[in-house]
Structures are given as C-alpha cells and as structure tokens.
C-alpha cells in the first residue's frame, strides 16, 4: 500500500501562491486607503482654498444656497447661518429676478451655458453692490447646481461711472469752453470746438479743413508755421504763445494759445487751446478751481491712495499717510516696502514684481501687515493698478485698513477653538452622525457614558439601544421631526457597550433644518439617578395625594392667582371638574374685574406682611348655588406669594345659616316688641277716647236725664253710638290685620260698576271727615266702567286713601281722585297737597301700627295703609307712593294703585 500523500488538485492554490495573493490584496487595500486619504486631503485643500480665495464662491440648487465661501459671505454681509438654505433670488433686484430664475432652473435641467455678467444686487444691510458674476453648471453632491464665482466690482463701476462722468464733463467743458480749441494735422484743422470760430471771428463752417494760417496775421505766420512743423516732428514740448489773428470782419485780435503735441487718430498733431487775452485770467481761475475740486476728492476718499514709481512713493493722499502713520515728508521718495512688516516683505515684493511684469494669475488684491513707527502693526488690504504718472509708468496702490476685521477673524477662530474645548469638556455626551446614522465625531463624555474605549469601535448607535425595534422606532421618529423642522427629544432606556442599561435623555437636531443630508447632532445625558428620584418622588406624591384627597377641607395650590393643583374635596365643594380648574385664573370666583382686583390687593398685602390671609366669604358653585366658606391661605415660602400659596377652603354654610337664623330671630323679636309697644299705645289711645265718651254720656243719662230734653238725650245717645262704632271699626281693622297676616283675607270678586262705587267711596270719606275743608276732584277716564273686583276690599283701599288725603290736608287744598286705563291694568291715583311723608319713613309706611313722625295730634291707628297694601296684594295688584314733606312748596303725596 502506497503511503505517499496524494497531489493537491490543480485548482487549489499552494501556500506560497496564497501568501502572494494576500500580500497583493494588502497592497491594494493600502493603495486604496492612500487614495482615500489623498482624496480627503485634496477635498480639505479645495475647501480651504475656496474659503481663502479672494473671490466670492457660492453654489445653489433649486433656488437655494447650499454653499458660500467666506469671501461671498463678506461681500453679501451675511453669516453662514443666514446664507445656507436662503432664497438665491432675494438678493437680485426685482426687475432682474424673472430672468435669473429662468436661467437658474435651466441649469438645474443641465441646459445652461457658462455665462458672465455684471449684476447689481442687494446686500443684507440694504446696500447695493455691483458684482462681476461668472455662472457655470456643475455637479454638486451628484445633482446639477449653479456655481457662481463673483467679485465685488462696485468700486470699479463707481470709478468707471466717475470716469464716464468725467469724460462727459470734459466734453461738455470742451464744447462750452470760453477758449477755442483746434487740432492741426498736416497744416489743416481736423477738429474745432464751437467756440473757436467765435473767438477767431470767422463763420463756423469755414474752420474745419482750412489751412490754420488763414486767420494768422501775416507778420506772425512764419513763426507759427515753424512751431507747428517742429512740434509735429516731436522737437518741441508743450508751449504757450501769443499771436494775432484777422477775422472775417478784418478786426485784429490777440490770441493766447497753448499748444501740445498729441496722437490724433494714429498720427501726430498739434492741439491748440486759445482765447482772447482779456479772458485768459477767468479761464485760468476756472482751471484752478477744477484742480482744487479733484484734489479735494482724492484727499478725502475713504481709501488710502499711493503712487509708486519703481518702489518709491511719489504721491500719497491724507488717508494713506494716516494708515501708515507717517508724515508726508517721511513718506515721499521712500520705498514702500519699508512700511511693510519684515515677515511679509519677501512675498509682498515677489507679488509686486509679478504684478508689474503683467504676469497672469497674480491676485488683484492682497492682505499684508504694516509696521508703524511705534512698533505696532496693522493689517491692510492692497490692490495695485498700473497707471501713467508724469509721463512714466507708475503703480497706483489703493489700501484699506482691515485691522478690525482681522481682529474679528482671530476672535472668531479663538471662539471656535474655545467651543471645541467646551464640547470636549462637556459633561453631556455630544456626537455628530452622518445622514446614514454613522458616527463622525463624539466627545469624551459620550464615550464615557456608553463606556466606549475608542471612537472607531462605535460605528453606529444601534448597539446602544436595547433592541433593534427600539433603534428603528427612534430612527423613524427622528426622520419625522427633521422633516417637520423640529428637534427630537426623548427619554430612553439605553445600553452601554459592557451590556449594562441606564436611562438616558436623548435629543437630536439636523445640521441643516428640515433636511438630513448633512447629518445630525446628538446630545445624551445619563438620567438614571434622576429617574430613580422621580420614581421615589412619585411614590411619595401618590401617598400624599391620597391623604390630601381624603381630607374634609378643600385644598388648592395657586401661583400668581392661577390654580395649579386641587384636591378632590375642592372639586366636590365647587362642583367643577379638574379640567375646568387646573391652569385657570381664580377670577372665575368673582362677579367683576373690579372685585377681583380689589380683593387681590388685600390678599397680597396680607401675604406679604404676615405670610398668610384668611376671610369668610360667599362664593358660587358651578350650578350658581351660593355657599359660605372660610378661606385661609399660607405662602409656600415665608412672605413670598410669588413662590405659590396653599389655600384651604372649609364649607361654613350651616354655621352661617345658623347665625343668620339667630340674627333673624333677634330682629323678629325686636320687631314684635316694637309692634306690641305700638299696639298697646294705640289701643290705650283709641279705646280710651270712645270709652271716656261712653262713660261720660252714661253718667249724664244717669244723673241728669230728668233735666235733659229729648234733643239732648238723642245727642248723648248718638255720641255713645259713634264711640261704640269707632271702637267696632278699630276692632274690625285689628281683626282684618290678623286675617291678612294669616293669609285668611276673603277674596270674592264680582262684576262692579267702578264709577258708581268710586263716587260712593268719595262721599263716604268726606262724610267721615266732617271737619275737612278740602274738596275732591274726581275724574273717571274708563270707556267701560264695569270690572271684576271684591267690593269690600276696594272699600278698605280707597276709603282709607281718601280719608287720609282729607285728614292730612289741613289747608283746604284740592285732592285729585283719578281712574284711567294703562294697558291691561286700571290705575287709581289719589293725590293730595298735604303735609307729606318724610323720605326716610316711606319704606315703613305700610308696616302695621306705623304712623309718620310729622302727623302731630291728628288721630289715627296706623292700621289703614297696612290694610290697603294687603287688600291690593290680594287683588294681584301693586301700590306705589311718592311724597314730599317739609317746607318744600311741592309738598304732598301721590298713591298709585294698579289692579
């Protein structure tokens, strides 16, 4: 049997080949990682470059700004938060927006071409700026976008506009000069201004194309020709000369001419400015004023202006001298690099030389430091333009002091560093997750809370949840909050990397509100201890709630006069539900705002001074039933009602009712005593008089009847009858009052003729008051005299009213007795002009045995008006009284009965 190992199959790799393949794969992985690092490094470099480039760069998708570098934010005067996600078109002028929107959305469809334009925009401060805008279509995060590269050309536009205005001014000056102006080329006039012909005294159409010497005086013509010839050959500089001219009117005039050699349409020419000698001074002064104006502009411009020939300063305005901190003498003919900080001179010189040589790619603006004479340094922004100065090539330098801005940038960087330190030092766990939920950064507190050794060990938050279902549920809730633009917040039971669980407060927020493309920021706090305390507190609260809800006293906790908690007894007493009370103002227990405010001031004063307040008051239940409570309040913190007040409410309705019943019984007893006293007084008076009459009459009949004739006997007997009748009437009234008090008055209405009855009552009343001197004026205004009434009760009513009117009208003044209709009621009025009734006694006028204090010796029982009121009420009617007593000329009384 052959024991040799069988050969491996041809398809199986040898160990050497396997190791070689592993090594090749490892190199491939390292190469990919290097490429990834390089790509990331390139992306970071591109981002840094875009942030530091001197031009503004912004990217927009679907009308919204998704990226803007620092220069773009600076130009538009925005913060990054204000720019991101903002409306791209809000900065364009209203008339430019439709076209801008159209072209942008064409780019979103991939249809737009690269485009460059100069546009006017509004910055966040409301300032308008001109931008040199270059727009291209690019791919941004896999989607078409508009890439906008722009520079602030406001100053250039202003300078161009200024130059245009200057050109227009010069053209205006040329055409309106007091001087004549001609250009001579080849001994012929090729240009003239309108004033030239006027000064030369020749027709305007004869100037252009004419030999220049036509108007020169023959004696001055040879010298003039020689000067023109030499100047055209470049042998003469600018020169002024005076010569004579002969005009069309053959007048001779002296002309002072200023001549220069110029390039006119590619050929040398002589430009001559001339004027009458008499006008020379005025023209000179005008030019001097113009020079002063331009100088004022240059000296007062907001930027520093420096002219360099070579590297030496040949001109500097006041602003430039102020920036570099030198006097004019110190600055003139000094190399500008001497002002630059030594550390910046090398690259500043290199950039300056490249700029002078016209090399492409040199930034138009740069920032550098200047060293002042006191050793301090400032930051300036410099731009250089090549100009001609006194016939030589020069550099025009504009510079702006940006020290304050640089300080702010440094402060911002310091702030960012501080915030990063704060985040790392925070006791709360903070993490930044990608839009796929992967960890991109976490502070030390986050790692400590979840007991993670190092960040790479934690790829996503899923291992930190107790289950995948919980992880997915939270993710769904987070996505919903982000779409609604809200922050996500919850308290969850979470798991540490060692497997232990704890309670965490978890909150998340999208970096870009409403979108999750840029990821989310999360904050985590370990609240296990708080949860344990809450559980213990909840248990304690439940126990205390049970005690408070079973007490017999209503209890509430109010803060700023707003109810925050009540027990069950409080709800039972008020009839309100918990929803109707909690969170509501105590204003609900007051009838008016004034009462609420006044009581609030009294309560607050007591709480501030004593720390407590108590009172007894009547409040209403939900069903409007009133009840009495004893209300007591005590501040949670001593004498500080703002911290809250505990109020207790005890129902004392039964006690108050008992007190009211006791007071009512005392009042009734007092009234009964007064009534008894009045009754005794009345009966002693009213019975004594007729009894005395009867007694005296009986004695006369007994002892002197034999001496009396028949008439005297009849008169004596009549007196006895009247006295008996008076006592009988009084007894009937007392019995009638007793019946009325016992609600036993007989009411038997029948059809009566009111007119006849009232006339009878009026006659009876006048018969009863035989000594009365007043007359009763009767007026009956009813169409139908018939009506259903109780005749006996009507007699009680109007015999008393009419008798009183007659009795209390001692001056014989007339009395009115009127009956009229008022709707469905019949109104009876008895009006007198007697002594009247004091106003304070009218409320007691219908009380039994009550008589007014001003009746004097006029007899009466005090029962009549009480009987009248009872009789009116039995009929279902009403009685009103109006009266004026005393010395008032309008004194008298009006009784109005409605039946």
Steps between C-alpha positions, in 0.01 A plus 500: 500500500642836394513743794605807292272813540283549193575807283273797556243572238607734226240758600634537858762776559823416667593666829753724323245615246249563777750716693583690181131564436452623858798734461361630170158562659667673795687733262177566316324588828786730603490666159126554527542640853775733374276612216220558749729705724630692198146561378397617845811719521425642154141569603622678814751700295229591250271606783777707660586652161136584432472658843818706461473595132459871434176455303157409626390145420147369549307193390121490461259216434132548421511864599666442841858578604680180603856635527666838538864571580620763744556762227145454371360544852717810546386658171131435572528595869361163621579243761525136395172418680322782314640389162451125512161400361405861425308605187757559224288760324417723797828687446427584136315817408125443433538573126784244468338213692280339224797458260726382784243238606455379140870458431563333838235234450626441146833417664320262737389318179858507369411745216696812604834615356775680685406863534669816624322822582515801728200511729371733767393325824364592843710403802353408839557856626293643213811628319519444123819356351619421146633148449703352214308169490614189315246218506561138403310175528674247726414175676456545875447189709390318185245760393523795254572830669592859412857594589529876541841665519482871558704798602391830642548751217299772665807718529596433136149580384500814705839591358380424145190705559718772643726481193198510271364799682846652482511439123155649464609792710814545289298476181258747646794718603656474153176590329429778741849631560552870492813399305516391144642159432637368173706199398747559214625211296693550176450879525121442487242531776354150565295592812361812655262582776210742445678775692799501261310673218352751743840596639657514151207710377439279196193303381482158678485301176826651377722358776512120451738396220641850457870588496574611855689808389199646321412703810855570624634849447752500211773631731453206743442226243865392435574444869172314540582267210843423644358410841234271348765327288738440790220379725373253241857362479513465877767763551294726726329441831179665608518874450290811537515780253318814407421609148267719303205393289295676234131417503243514224417851615873583445539570873829407661495316831775368725467136574683312772547144388607192694629232264579137557596209282246220505427175322189560298354192333845342480687801366685780684312826520505832677218580737460870562289666767460871453306791632487874511763636729227679695336170584820319589484575873141374536586174320808453719300547819238251382773242438646566846161444664455177304843383617410579860178297472678190368763540767228519769348178366834319505594626845166410656437163339442220750793288377868574515646586158874467432686546170828311463759552232718200528469423868511864619200699622443805280147579619287410802166642601416592859321169563809304390725706728257442785503123442881466488543745787751725321516864406518599135871583530567158655307318228613679182773324299513220754484137381154375588634163616662682790149541645421129462554264793837324464336155503281596200753687286625195310171380355371858468799594281462185290129564439566870427764414238275242333221757490728758336617247241140422406525134599166317494341345808620765743208594733380856459471542874719386783517537876818589684623650823650848536744595775432837663762728649400405856567132426134401475364328191180532300340294224421660164337376180690620192411511131741622230422647159754612237462866400697771326634768737686803370575313180644197676351162579385492861306281738180638650445326832173504693512379858239453773560450870353157582652467848157489665382230263813295561451531873144377460622207290753412769234535768274272294776241473566527874127459561493189282796358690332582831176336388685189395663494844158547663352217296781272596472601866120479518344262749234425240572253227510668160529320166480586130340233280492479122172490310528118508530494880874436512724662761717779361605653834429454870633682804660330797182523710307303235762226500504496879121478532483195273834365627656499154878463498560680168286656225576247220346231719161672467377511140133580559264551793312173448710307759407766755127418486343215691354348181498549125129581518576790737782619269272497192212666689721785617643538148147532356408761763822693431433506123147631564630779726767601247244519219285728717800715590476402869755376752468142622496439875421189701596302808601143424639199678834446322785250514871554563768311314555280806135387482365700797191719447424851619247775446613769255360831385551494123460803273590545134497785252573516127803708401292641214144554637241304309761284323722211605762517223763658725435274796376551854639618834408298810516575872478221759473530879497221756177562696488170689536672835231752413267218390552324832425820686192557285375153581551556873341842473207358307443240772513771767273724291242222459492445877465870576244542221288227660519676839416842357215365283332338800504803727175686577652834403531626143868566419657674200846613399495835319784681332454858383125458571487206260389155626767232447369219725180417694387206710177305448317682781563833326335367181212353701436833676512714182330251268777554244705240315878490522533617137280801579729604787862403428688773317210746539497835678315541829310780323225236445390543864440879475203690364705779336854600407487784753413264787776259382765774492395655834498164680835414337661811649366418848615136479845595368548754779417239764727237345792743474465633855390188691571214262132400522145622440156382613142616450143381486321556170216375287586337168291320240516141389502409130117477510491859638395385852671729753668364809716642779862397551779578741798571269856484633824540305862449595814577290714200405803718569461740791349832391567426132169450317680483164633155598142371536223492761323202662129578547258307720126535461255387774125495431337707780159541336316321785676709761426821311138394453469436872646844566262657248203317658606624842534859374165474319334370819647785698384750238150345498488505877601866496231575243238310704597695808468826306168383353374406846603839632327681211189283539477574873555871435239505223236303686551703816441813294232382258295314763542757776335782298175320401478331842530841665219625272281202589575537874427872504181453299381221732564721803299783340211266430509358851524818697361768275251325272209666680642838410568415135255559226444253222756662265775491761423137577514412128835682462643317802383165367642587157841570662487158666414338165786681322747396770380143484523509119856639521605221733325246273682633194830481680434144610402408144827649372700308757316182404554579131874546560505167681330329208737656249806395701358149506421518125128457585357808325180412314521579127162485322521701175188578303405738219476856633435841356824673599365847429208460741714330766769770486247778530346327809845458655581865439172609670556268797852628552384860501222409745752335735723811495235759572751757613704477176506814282649340185300399194549180298531546123380179341589384146395167354663423160391140436288429190348195676426557871432131567767275653551194721612606854433420868284795610583460867875512440465798261316685774787427743752629239345828386308599814835493683690686222232767457452540878872545551518754214222704659636457853857607414405798279422763767532800271195415289709431186324286233538121477512306171330162462569362147419164337649416156611209283867398454521197271320212669509671842274759660693775679347675803677817616434697820702822507501758779699811585513427873783474752676217309706210633873523594713309247671289767162367620349403166655145511309437830179671391304175458621343826231420757442777758757725331418871484720772351690718743347824365128418562496685831163476680305382197325182615570162341574135573781418258296209363335655196793490252597152615144385416520687167820317395362158602178565306693611187723193514197267533375653171841423342574870463769744608507826692763776468542817699680827422517771764676826586483626857620807687524857374535405134230686304431179309405309818232237474444130439403286198372140542479298176314166510511262201236224494 
